[in-house]
Amino acid sequence: MSNPVYGKTKKTSSTARSGSASPLLWTLSTGLTLFLLWSSFQVALFNGQLLQFEGPIYWALVITSLLFIVWAVVYYKSISLESQQDWLKLLVLLLPLTYILSLISAASHYLAVNMILIQCIYAMLFVMTMSLLQNKQINHIIQSSLIGIAYVIVGYGLLNWFGAFSFAGKLVGWFSSGVVNGVYNQAIWNDANGPRLASVFQYPNTYAAFLMAFLFISIFSLIRTKKVYKQLVHGFMLVPILLSLLLTLSRTGLVMMPIVFVIILLLLKPAKQILWFIYLAISGIATIAILNPVNTAGLELQKQFSTGLATKGWIYLITASIVVAIINWLIQRWIAPKLEAKFQAWGKRKGASLWIPLGSVLLAIIAAVLLLGTSVRNILPDSISTRLENINFQQHSVLERLTFYKDAAKVIADYPLIGAGGGAWTALYEKYQNNPYVSAQAHNFFMQYLVEVGLIGFIIFMAFILYIFYQFVRSYLRRDESERESHFVFFILSMTILVLSLLDFNMSYVFIGMLVFIGFGGMAAVIEPRPVKRLNLKVSPSAARGIYTAIAGVSIIVLLIVSVRFLQANQYANTAKEVAQTSQSFEEIKTVLDKDLAIRSTHSDSLLTLSALYQQGFEQTQDDQFYMAGVDLLQKGLQAEPYNKSMVKQLIQLYELKGDSDRAYALQKEYANNYIWDMEWYEALISRSFDLGYQALGQGDTAKKESYFTSGLDAYQHVVDGVEHLKTLPEGQLQGKPFELTSTMILNAGKMKYMLNDSAGAATVLKGGIAEDLSDATNREIARWYLAALTKDGQQDQAVYDKLIAVAPNEADEIKQIAELSF
């Protein structure tokens, strides 16, 4: 077979572009489908509650590695290094390699290693699907499977919305890590906005990205398929998907939806563009018609289940879906062919595909104005209407995201070339944050990727995906219309999720990442197989097979060993957790933890549990062996996890138990810059500074006293500056965690000023802590030292004095004694 542009192409095996498929190929595609179905219910968010999520990740690595072995057997004879596609299968290995490189400066070795393994899963899926999806039958099966899995997830989410929590939990509880106490955890996500549909993702915005991708895939499939039953199925699912999208209350989804829609339309002929509008409009009208009763029913069913109310909700949904399916089928059967014929000549004109997308932009603007600026939005439920009303650039979630991106830029400036390793944002954000928000994700996949792998890794990744998109679109535009649609589903899938990931952390979900890389593989499968002439490399097929087999073989062996060992470590960690709940035996618990840490020495959960055991042993026996073992364990842990706050706190506690106040203080001070908005951390640091400085004062060590007091006052000033900075936040931006001057901070800072013979400064500090309620001991002490400082400076505050004496008459003598002290 020859190509009129690129000349002869290499021969392909029967498993490549033909319609037939060998038994091994069927086995591989079936295994991949089942793997995706299993993965969709695992909620493998790689940097959440680590012990809960790491098991599914390692299982996913085992399964992917085994599937890759089958792929190698099937495609061994067709491996070569002649075309661009061949080199892509090799160059994808650069993605995990950039994460391996970032280990050099990793902020968390544990999270970085996990991310390397996840990137290996993505790379193997890309290589496998790139080959598999060249086969017409397998391509059809995998596309159908992806769509089928999406429909299952949509149905599963609505089961939970209509209150069938126990039934939904039983359906998947036998294999899903997401089921807790018989219920799928956070399938309905509750926040200040009320219940929000999240289905298997436990996060509504990510579910919205998933729904949007498959909403457009469903419309595309409805138009493309010729089979009546498939048209009815796809048409039926449009209302449940749109309804679910609205029930997520995702503003990100609603804002980005027109952008994604226009991008897709640009690649379609005018007739199909019109059909997309029609189907979306019909399903949208039907969804709005049932939205209020379905939303109300769901809100009530979250509080108390009622069979009658749930049935009513399902009837509304199913009826609307059936009506839309029939209408859409009729349009597809009778009107679509006429549209195709009518617009056939127009579609051949240059730029014909631009007019309708440009018109859709205008329609989107009109719709936005109506929904955001008029009473039209009142046709929507209050929860959705309120979310729409709050869409603006001064809305807190927008301002917070902008802050995340600015803070990410600070991290990038410190780790510019190779990044700070996988999971770096989670480990580092407290050090760089502008205000005390809590967000283990940067809410922008690309910024987070840049933080993790630096400019080198980011350039490689962007070059990789932009090349695939460019070559896919190029190939798509050059191919006949009957052929170009065969892989368009994969373009929609990857493009939609990546566009929405500009404003959220969808790619932190391993399942979502898998879908995106499968999409990359599907797009790469149709790249025209041009030979790579510019490299001028002549690699024989046998040499290419040898190179690829050697690399893949070594990698798979390593990955299988690592994944199995990590699974063992995870099992030991979980067992230790269970044993600790039922047993008081030190040795029994320690034995299991030692097995885990022998495999992964920095397994945080087990390391912290074991160090807590050593601490308890020391508290009960005062045996220094327990103390030294605990200190050694935590110090080694901090070498690999230098930003793990729990380890630092536990080490400080151990030092204090031993009476080693200086080391505890030094550690508290050393790590203060890592947690710049932790109010409790600074309160403890200021208190320790005063206590140790006061001890030095008693011992007559003036130099030490001044050193401790100066450090304490620096910490106090940090809090003062922070409080002032928070006043500059935009009006709509939430501060996050509390960060303020506490009475304890003010008291200790005032005392330190006073004992440094700065009575005027002490009075200024202490005045800020004067409270109305002087029955509180700390408040009285602040007033006492404040009045003493004024007295020493030749001033007075009669109002505060009278109020204090009225509560505690003996304070007059205390004030006089303090005022007479000299330091």
C-alpha positions in Angstrom: 0.0 0.0 0.0 1.4 3.5 -0.8 0.7 6.9 0.3 0.5 9.7 -2.4 2.2 12.2 -0.2 4.8 10.2 1.8 5.6 7.4 -0.6 5.7 3.8 0.5 4.8 2.8 4.0 6.0 -0.2 5.9 3.9 -3.3 5.8 1.6 -3.8 8.8 0.7 -6.9 10.5 -2.8 -8.4 10.5 -3.4 -7.0 14.0 -2.6 -3.4 12.9 -5.1 -1.7 10.6 -7.1 -4.6 9.4 -10.5 -5.5 10.7 -9.5 -8.9 12.0 -8.2 -9.5 15.5 -6.2 -12.5 17.0 -7.3 -14.2 20.2 -4.4 -12.5 22.1 -5.6 -9.2 20.8 -9.1 -9.9 22.0 -7.7 -10.9 25.3 -5.7 -7.7 25.6 -8.6 -5.4 24.7 -10.9 -7.3 27.0 -8.4 -7.0 29.8 -7.9 -3.3 29.2 -11.7 -2.7 29.3 -12.1 -4.6 32.5 -9.2 -2.7 34.0 -10.7 0.6 33.1 -14.0 -0.4 34.7 -12.2 -1.5 37.9 -10.1 1.7 37.9 -13.1 4.0 37.5 -14.4 3.0 41.0 -11.0 3.2 42.8 -10.8 7.0 43.1 -7.0 6.8 43.0 -6.1 10.3 43.8 -2.4 10.0 44.3 -1.7 12.6 46.9 -4.8 12.5 49.1 -5.1 10.2 52.1 -2.0 8.2 51.1 -2.6 4.9 52.8 -6.1 4.7 51.4 -5.2 5.5 47.8 -1.9 3.9 47.3 -3.1 0.3 47.1 -5.2 0.8 44.0 -2.3 2.7 42.3 0.1 -0.3 42.8 -2.6 -2.7 41.7 -3.1 -0.6 38.6 0.6 -0.8 37.9 0.7 -4.6 38.2 -2.3 -4.9 35.9 -0.9 -2.5 33.4 2.4 -4.2 33.4 0.8 -7.6 32.8 -1.3 -6.2 29.9 1.9 -4.6 28.5 3.5 -8.1 28.4 0.6 -9.4 26.3 0.9 -6.4 24.1 4.6 -7.1 23.5 3.8 -10.7 22.6 1.1 -9.6 20.1 3.1 -6.8 18.5 6.6 -8.1 18.8 7.0 -8.7 15.0 5.7 -5.3 14.0 8.1 -3.3 16.3 10.4 -1.0 14.4 11.9 2.5 14.5 11.0 3.8 11.1 8.0 6.0 11.4 7.0 8.9 13.7 4.6 6.5 15.4 7.4 4.1 16.2 9.5 6.8 17.8 6.5 8.1 19.8 6.3 4.7 21.5 9.9 5.2 22.6 9.8 9.0 23.3 6.8 8.6 25.7 9.4 7.1 28.1 10.8 10.6 28.6 7.8 11.5 30.7 8.5 9.1 33.5 12.2 9.8 33.1 11.7 13.5 33.8 10.0 12.5 37.0 12.9 10.3 37.8 15.2 13.2 37.2 13.2 15.4 39.5 13.9 12.9 42.4 17.2 14.7 42.7 15.5 17.7 44.3 12.2 16.1 45.4 10.4 17.8 48.2 8.8 14.4 49.1 10.6 11.2 48.1 7.4 9.2 48.9 5.1 11.2 46.7 7.7 11.6 43.9 8.2 7.8 43.7 4.4 7.3 43.5 4.2 9.8 40.7 7.0 8.0 38.7 4.9 4.8 38.9 1.8 6.6 37.8 3.7 8.1 34.8 4.8 4.6 33.9 1.1 3.5 33.9 0.3 6.3 31.5 3.3 5.6 29.2 2.3 1.9 28.9 -1.3 2.7 28.3 -0.3 5.2 25.5 1.9 2.6 23.8 -0.7 -0.2 24.0 -3.7 1.9 22.9 -1.6 3.5 20.1 -1.2 0.0 18.6 -4.6 -1.5 19.6 -6.6 1.4 18.2 -5.2 0.9 14.7 -7.3 -2.2 14.5 -10.9 -1.3 13.4 -12.6 -4.0 15.5 -10.6 -3.2 18.7 -11.0 0.5 18.1 -14.8 0.0 18.0 -14.7 -2.2 21.1 -12.6 0.2 23.2 -14.6 3.2 22.2 -17.9 1.4 23.0 -16.4 0.3 26.3 -15.3 3.8 27.3 -18.7 5.2 26.5 -20.4 2.3 28.3 -18.2 2.9 31.4 -19.1 6.6 31.3 -22.8 5.7 31.2 -22.4 3.3 34.1 -20.7 6.1 36.1 -23.5 8.5 35.2 -26.1 6.0 36.3 -24.2 5.3 39.5 -24.0 8.9 40.4 -27.8 9.4 39.9 -28.5 6.3 42.1 -26.7 8.1 44.9 -28.6 11.4 44.1 -31.9 9.6 44.4 -30.9 8.3 47.8 -30.0 4.7 47.1 -26.7 4.8 49.0 -26.8 1.3 50.4 -27.8 -0.3 47.1 -25.1 1.7 45.3 -22.5 0.7 47.9 -23.4 -3.0 47.6 -23.1 -2.9 43.8 -19.4 -2.1 43.9 -18.3 -2.7 47.5 -16.9 -6.1 46.7 -14.1 -4.5 44.6 -14.0 -0.8 45.2 -11.8 1.1 47.6 -14.2 4.0 47.5 -16.9 2.2 49.6 -16.8 3.0 53.3 -19.3 1.5 55.8 -21.4 0.3 52.9 -21.7 3.7 51.2 -19.6 5.1 48.4 -17.7 7.8 50.1 -18.6 11.4 49.0 -20.6 10.4 45.9 -22.6 13.3 47.0 -20.2 16.1 48.1 -21.4 18.5 50.7 -20.0 22.0 51.1 -21.3 25.5 51.7 -23.3 25.3 48.5 -25.2 22.2 49.7 -25.2 18.7 48.2 -23.2 18.4 44.9 -23.1 15.4 42.7 -19.7 13.8 42.5 -20.4 10.1 41.6 -17.2 8.0 41.7 -14.8 11.0 41.7 -15.6 12.4 45.2 -15.0 15.9 43.7 -17.8 17.6 41.6 -15.5 19.7 39.4 -13.6 16.6 38.1 -16.9 14.8 37.6 -18.1 17.9 35.6 -15.0 17.6 33.3 -15.7 13.9 32.8 -19.4 14.5 32.1 -18.6 17.3 29.6 -16.2 15.0 27.7 -18.8 12.3 27.4 -21.7 14.7 26.7 -19.9 15.7 23.5 -18.8 12.1 22.8 -22.5 11.0 23.1 -23.6 13.7 20.6 -20.8 12.8 18.2 -21.7 9.1 18.6 -25.4 9.7 18.0 -24.6 11.5 14.8 -22.0 9.0 13.6 -23.7 5.7 14.2 -26.1 4.2 11.7 -27.6 1.7 14.0 -31.0 2.6 15.4 -30.6 1.1 18.9 -27.3 3.0 19.4 -28.8 6.2 18.3 -31.6 5.7 20.9 -29.1 4.8 23.6 -26.9 7.8 23.0 -29.9 10.1 22.7 -31.4 8.7 25.9 -28.2 9.4 27.9 -27.9 13.1 26.9 -30.4 14.2 29.6 -28.9 12.2 32.4 -25.4 13.6 31.5 -26.6 17.2 31.2 -28.6 16.8 34.4 -25.6 15.4 36.3 -23.5 18.2 35.0 -25.8 20.8 36.4 -26.1 18.9 39.7 -22.3 19.1 40.2 -22.8 22.9 40.6 -19.5 23.3 38.9 -18.9 26.9 37.7 -15.7 25.8 36.1 -17.6 23.3 33.9 -20.2 25.9 32.9 -17.6 28.6 32.1 -15.4 26.2 30.0 -18.2 24.4 28.2 -18.6 27.0 25.4 -14.8 27.0 24.8 -14.7 23.2 24.4 -17.8 23.2 22.3 -16.4 25.8 19.8 -13.1 23.9 19.5 -15.0 20.7 18.6 -17.3 22.5 16.1 -14.2 23.9 14.3 -13.4 20.4 13.1 -16.9 19.5 11.9 -18.7 20.2 8.7 -21.6 22.8 8.8 -24.4 20.2 8.6 -23.0 18.3 11.6 -22.4 21.6 13.4 -26.1 22.4 13.1 -27.0 18.9 14.3 -24.8 19.4 17.4 -26.7 22.6 18.2 -30.0 20.9 17.7 -29.3 17.9 19.9 -27.7 20.0 22.6 -30.7 22.4 22.5 -33.3 19.6 22.7 -31.6 17.8 25.5 -30.9 21.1 27.3 -34.6 22.1 27.1 -35.7 18.7 28.4 -33.1 18.9 31.2 -34.3 22.3 32.3 -37.9 21.1 32.3 -37.2 18.4 34.9 -34.4 20.1 36.8 -36.4 21.7 39.6 -38.4 18.5 40.6 -35.3 16.3 40.3 -33.1 18.7 42.2 -35.7 19.1 44.9 -36.2 15.3 45.2 -32.5 14.7 45.4 -32.1 17.3 48.2 -34.9 15.8 50.2 -33.6 12.2 49.6 -30.2 13.2 51.0 -31.9 13.9 54.3 -34.3 10.9 54.4 -35.0 8.2 51.8 -38.5 7.9 50.5 -39.4 5.2 47.9 -42.2 7.3 46.5 -40.1 10.5 46.1 -37.2 8.5 44.6 -39.6 6.8 42.1 -41.0 10.2 41.2 -37.5 11.5 40.5 -36.7 8.5 38.3 -39.9 8.8 36.4 -39.2 12.4 35.5 -35.7 11.6 34.4 -36.5 8.4 32.4 -39.5 10.0 30.7 -37.6 13.1 29.6 -34.7 10.8 28.4 -37.1 8.6 26.3 -38.7 11.7 24.7 -35.4 13.2 23.9 -34.1 9.9 22.5 -37.1 9.5 20.2 -37.0 13.1 19.0 -33.3 12.9 18.3 -33.7 9.6 16.5 -36.4 11.0 14.3 -34.2 14.0 13.5 -31.2 11.8 12.7 -33.4 9.5 10.6 -35.3 12.1 8.6 -33.8 15.6 8.9 -30.0 14.8 9.2 -29.7 13.4 5.6 -31.5 16.5 4.2 -29.2 18.8 6.1 -26.2 16.9 4.8 -27.4 17.2 1.2 -28.3 20.9 1.6 -25.0 22.0 3.1 -22.8 19.7 1.1 -21.8 22.4 -1.4 -21.3 25.0 1.4 -19.2 22.6 3.4 -16.7 22.5 0.6 -16.1 26.2 0.6 -13.0 27.5 2.3 -13.7 28.7 5.8 -17.2 27.3 5.8 -16.7 25.5 9.1 -15.9 28.8 10.9 -19.2 30.6 10.6 -21.3 28.5 12.9 -18.6 28.3 15.7 -18.3 32.1 15.5 -22.1 32.3 15.8 -22.0 30.0 18.7 -19.6 32.4 20.5 -22.2 35.1 20.1 -24.9 32.8 21.3 -22.8 31.9 24.3 -22.3 35.6 25.2 -26.1 36.2 24.9 -26.8 33.1 27.1 -24.2 34.3 29.6 -25.8 37.7 29.8 -29.2 36.3 30.2 -28.2 33.8 32.9 -25.8 36.0 34.8 -27.4 39.4 34.5 -31.2 38.9 34.2 -34.0 37.1 36.0 -33.9 34.3 33.4 -31.7 32.3 35.8 -34.7 32.1 38.2 -36.0 29.2 36.1 -33.2 27.2 37.6 -33.1 25.8 41.2 -31.9 28.2 43.8 -28.6 26.3 44.3 -27.7 26.5 40.6 -29.0 30.0 40.2 -26.9 31.2 43.2 -23.8 29.5 41.7 -24.4 31.3 38.4 -25.0 34.6 40.1 -21.6 34.3 41.8 -19.6 33.8 38.5 -17.3 36.9 38.2 -13.6 37.6 38.4 -13.9 38.9 41.9 -15.5 35.7 43.1 -13.5 33.9 45.8 -12.7 30.7 43.9 -11.3 32.8 41.0 -9.2 34.9 43.3 -8.0 31.9 45.2 -7.0 30.1 41.9 -5.0 33.2 40.8 -3.3 33.1 44.2 -2.4 29.4 43.7 -0.9 30.2 40.4 1.2 33.0 41.8 2.4 30.8 44.6 3.2 28.0 42.1 5.4 30.6 40.2 7.3 31.1 43.5 8.0 27.4 43.7 9.0 27.2 40.1 11.5 30.1 40.6 13.2 28.0 43.3 13.1 24.7 41.4 13.3 26.0 37.8 15.0 23.2 35.7 14.1 19.8 37.1 11.3 20.7 39.5 10.6 19.6 43.0 9.4 16.1 42.2 6.0 14.5 42.0 3.6 15.7 44.7 5.7 18.8 45.2 2.8 21.2 45.5 1.3 19.1 48.3 4.6 19.1 50.2 5.6 22.7 49.6 2.5 24.9 49.3 2.5 25.9 53.0 6.0 27.4 52.5 5.1 29.5 49.6 1.4 30.4 50.1 0.3 34.0 50.0 -2.4 33.4 52.7 -3.4 30.5 55.0 -5.6 28.6 52.5 -5.7 24.8 52.6 -5.3 23.3 49.1 -3.1 20.2 48.4 -3.7 20.9 44.7 -2.7 23.9 42.6 -6.0 23.8 40.6 -4.1 24.0 37.3 -2.6 20.8 35.9 -0.1 22.6 33.8 1.2 24.8 36.6 1.4 21.8 38.9 3.2 19.8 36.3 5.8 22.6 35.9 6.2 22.7 39.7 6.9 18.9 39.7 9.3 18.5 36.7 10.6 22.0 36.0 11.1 23.6 32.6 12.9 20.6 31.2 10.1 18.1 32.0 7.4 20.6 31.1 8.9 21.4 27.7 9.2 17.7 26.9 5.6 17.0 28.0 4.1 20.0 26.1 6.1 19.1 22.9 4.8 15.5 23.2 1.1 16.4 23.5 1.2 19.3 21.1 2.9 17.1 18.5 0.1 14.5 18.9 -2.7 17.1 18.7 -1.0 18.8 15.7 -0.5 15.6 13.8 -4.0 14.3 14.6 -5.7 17.5 13.4 -3.4 17.5 10.3 -4.3 13.9 9.5 -8.0 14.5 10.3 -8.2 17.4 7.8 -6.5 15.4 5.1 -8.6 12.2 5.4 -11.9 11.4 3.8 -14.9 12.3 5.9 -15.9 8.6 6.2 -12.5 7.8 7.8 -11.7 10.8 9.8 -14.4 10.2 12.5 -13.0 6.8 13.5 -10.8 8.3 16.2 -12.4 11.7 16.9 -13.8 10.4 20.2 -10.2 10.3 21.6 -9.6 13.9 20.5 -12.8 15.0 22.3 -11.8 13.0 25.4 -8.3 14.3 25.9 -8.9 17.9 24.7 -12.0 18.4 27.0 -10.3 17.1 30.1 -7.1 19.1 29.5 -8.9 22.3 28.8 -10.9 22.0 32.0 -7.7 21.1 33.8 -6.5 24.7 33.2 -8.7 25.6 36.2 -8.7 22.4 38.3 -6.8 19.3 39.3 -8.6 16.7 37.3 -5.4 15.1 36.2 -4.5 14.3 39.8 -7.0 11.5 39.5 -5.2 8.5 38.1 -8.3 7.3 36.3 -8.7 10.6 34.6 -5.0 10.6 33.6 -5.5 7.2 32.2 -8.4 8.4 30.0 -6.3 11.3 28.7 -3.4 9.1 27.8 -5.7 6.6 26.1 -7.0 9.6 24.2 -3.4 10.4 23.2 -2.9 6.9 22.1 -6.1 7.0 20.0 -5.0 10.2 18.3 -1.5 8.9 17.7 -2.9 5.7 16.1 -4.1 7.7 13.0 -1.0 9.8 12.6 0.2 9.3 9.0 3.1 6.9 9.2 5.8 9.1 7.7 9.4 7.8 8.0 11.7 9.9 10.2 14.2 11.0 7.6 15.7 14.0 9.4 17.2 11.8 12.0 19.0 9.8 9.3 18.9 6.7 11.5 18.9 3.3 9.8 17.7 0.9 12.4 16.9 -2.6 11.1 13.6 -4.1 12.3 15.5 -6.8 14.3 17.7 -4.2 15.9 14.6 -2.1 16.7 12.9 -5.1 18.3 16.0 -5.8 20.3 16.3 -2.2 21.6 12.6 -1.9 22.4 12.4 -5.4 24.0 15.5 -4.7 26.1 14.1 -1.4 27.4 10.6 -2.7 27.8 11.7 -6.0 29.3 14.0 -4.4 32.0 11.3 -1.7 32.8 8.5 -4.3 33.2 10.6 -6.5 35.4 11.5 -3.5 37.6 8.0 -2.2 37.7 6.5 -5.6 38.6 9.0 -6.1 41.4 8.5 -2.6 42.7 4.7 -2.8 42.5 4.5 -6.1 44.2 6.8 -5.0 47.0 4.9 -1.8 47.5 1.7 -3.7 47.6 3.2 -5.8 50.4 4.3 -2.7 52.2 0.8 -1.3 51.9 -0.7 -4.5 53.2 1.7 -4.4 56.2 0.7 -0.8 56.9 -3.0 -1.6 56.8 -2.4 -4.6 59.0 -0.5 -2.6 61.5 -3.4 -0.1 61.6 -5.9 -2.9 62.3 -3.6 -4.6 64.9 -3.1 -1.2 66.8 -6.9 -1.0 67.1 -7.3 -4.4 68.8 -3.9 -5.0 70.5 -1.8 -3.3 73.1 1.2 -5.4 72.4 4.2 -3.3 71.5 6.1 -6.1 69.8 3.0 -7.3 67.8 2.4 -3.9 66.3 6.2 -3.1 65.8 6.8 -6.4 64.0 4.3 -5.5 61.3 5.5 -1.9 61.0 9.1 -3.1 60.7 8.1 -5.3 57.8 6.6 -2.3 56.0 9.5 0.0 56.7 12.0 -2.7 55.6 10.4 -2.3 52.1 9.7 1.5 52.2 11.8 3.2 54.8 9.9 6.5 54.3 6.4 5.1 54.4 5.0 8.0 56.3 2.0 6.4 58.0 4.0 3.5 59.4 7.0 5.7 60.3 4.8 8.0 62.4 3.0 5.1 64.0 6.2 3.4 65.0 7.7 6.6 66.3 4.6 7.1 68.4 5.1 3.6 69.8 8.6 4.5 70.7 7.4 7.7 72.4 4.9 5.8 74.4 7.5 3.3 75.4 9.8 6.1 76.6 7.0 7.8 78.5 6.1 4.6 80.3 9.7 3.3 81.0 12.0 6.3 80.6 14.3 3.9 78.8 16.6 5.8 76.6 16.6 3.0 74.0 13.0 4.0 73.1 14.0 7.6 72.9 17.0 7.1 70.7 15.1 4.7 68.4 12.3 7.3 68.0 14.7 10.2 67.3 16.7 8.1 64.8 13.6 7.0 63.0 12.2 10.5 62.7 15.5 12.1 61.7 15.9 9.5 58.9 12.3 10.1 57.8 12.9 13.9 57.6 15.9 13.4 55.3 13.5 12.0 52.7 10.4 14.0 53.7 11.8 17.3 54.9 8.4 19.1 54.7 6.4 16.5 56.6 4.9 18.5 59.4 3.7 15.5 61.4 7.3 14.1 61.6 8.7 17.5 62.8 6.0 17.8 65.5 6.6 14.3 66.7 10.4 14.9 66.9 9.8 18.1 68.9 7.5 16.2 71.3 10.3 13.6 71.8 12.9 16.3 72.6 10.5 17.9 75.1 9.8 14.6 76.8 13.5 14.1 77.2 13.8 17.7 78.6 15.9 18.8 75.7 14.3 22.2 75.3 17.1 23.7 73.3 16.8 21.0 70.5 13.0 21.3 70.5 13.3 25.0 70.2 15.9 24.8 67.5 13.7 22.5 65.4 10.6 24.7 66.0 12.6 27.7 64.8 14.2 25.9 61.9 11.0 24.7 60.4 9.0 27.9 61.0 9.7 29.1 57.4 8.1 26.0 56.0 4.7 26.8 57.6 4.5 30.6 57.4 0.8 30.7 58.0 0.5 28.1 60.8 -0.7 30.2 63.7 -0.2 27.5 66.3 3.4 26.9 65.1 4.2 30.6 65.7 2.4 30.7 69.0 4.4 27.8 70.2 7.7 29.3 68.9 7.0 32.6 70.7 6.2 30.8 73.9 9.3 28.7 73.7 11.4 31.8 73.0 10.1 33.5 76.1 10.4 30.4 78.4 14.0 29.7 77.3 15.0 33.4 77.4 13.5 33.7 80.9 15.5 30.6 82.0 18.7 32.2 80.6 17.8 35.4 82.5 17.6 33.5 85.7 20.9 31.9 85.0 22.5 35.3 84.3 23.3 34.5 80.7 22.4 37.8 79.0 23.6 36.8 75.6 21.3 33.8 75.5 18.5 35.8 76.9 18.8 38.4 74.2 19.2 35.7 71.5 16.0 33.9 72.5 14.0 37.1 73.0 15.1 38.5 69.7 14.1 35.3 67.9 10.7 35.3 69.7 10.1 38.9 68.8 11.0 38.2 65.2 8.4 35.5 65.2 5.9 37.8 66.7 6.6 40.5 64.1 6.1 37.8 61.4 2.6 37.3 62.7 2.0 41.1 62.9 3.1 41.5 59.3 1.0 38.5 58.2 -2.1 40.0 59.8 -1.5 43.3 58.1 -0.9 41.5 54.8 -4.3 39.6 55.1 -6.0 43.0 55.2 -4.8 43.6 51.7 -6.6 40.6 50.2 -9.3 41.4 47.7 -12.7 41.8 49.2 -14.0 38.6 47.7 -11.1 36.4 48.6 -11.4 34.1 51.6 -8.5 34.2 54.0 -8.4 30.5 54.8 -7.4 29.2 58.2 -7.3 31.6 61.1 -4.2 33.7 61.4 -4.2 36.4 64.1 -2.4 37.6 67.2 -3.5 35.5 70.1 -3.5 36.7 73.7 -0.6 34.3 74.5 1.5 35.7 71.6 0.8 39.3 72.8 1.6 38.5 76.5 4.9 36.7 75.7 6.0 39.3 73.2 5.2 42.1 75.7 7.1 40.4 78.4 10.1 39.9 76.1 10.1 43.6 75.1 9.9 44.5 78.8 12.7 42.3 79.8 14.8 43.8 77.0 14.3 47.1 78.8 12.0 48.4 76.1 9.0 49.4 78.4 7.5 51.7 75.8 7.6 49.0 73.1 6.2 46.5 75.6 3.3 48.8 76.4 2.5 49.2 72.7 2.5 45.5 72.2 0.4 44.7 75.3 -2.1 47.4 74.6 -3.2 45.4 71.5 -4.2 42.5 73.8 -6.3 44.4 76.3 -9.7 42.7 76.5 -13.1 43.5 78.0 -13.2 40.3 80.0 -10.6 40.6 82.7 -11.9 37.7 84.6 -9.7 35.5 82.3 -6.3 34.9 83.9 -4.3 35.6 80.6 -6.2 38.8 80.0 -5.5 40.0 83.5 -1.8 39.2 83.1 -1.7 41.2 79.8 -3.3 44.2 81.6 -0.9 43.8 84.6 2.2 43.9 82.4 0.8 46.7 80.3 0.2 48.9 83.3 3.6 48.0 84.7 5.2 49.0 81.4 3.4 52.3 81.4 4.4 52.9 85.0 8.0 52.2 84.2 7.8 54.7 81.3 6.2 57.3 83.5 2.7 57.0 82.0 -0.7 55.5 83.0 -4.0 54.3 81.7 -6.5 55.0 84.4 -9.4 53.3 82.7 -7.7 50.0 82.4 -6.2 50.3 85.9 -9.6 50.9 87.4 -11.2 48.0 85.5 -8.4 45.6 86.6 -8.5 46.6 90.2 -12.3 46.2 90.3 -11.9 42.6 89.2 -8.7 41.8 91.3 -7.7 44.4 93.9 -4.4 42.7 94.7 -3.2 43.5 91.1 -2.0 46.9 92.4 0.9 45.3 94.3 1.7 43.0 91.4 1.9 46.0 89.0 4.2 47.9 91.4 6.5 44.9 91.8 6.8 44.3 88.0 7.5 48.1 87.5 10.4 47.9 90.0 12.1 45.0 88.3 15.2 45.6 86.4 16.8 43.3 83.8 
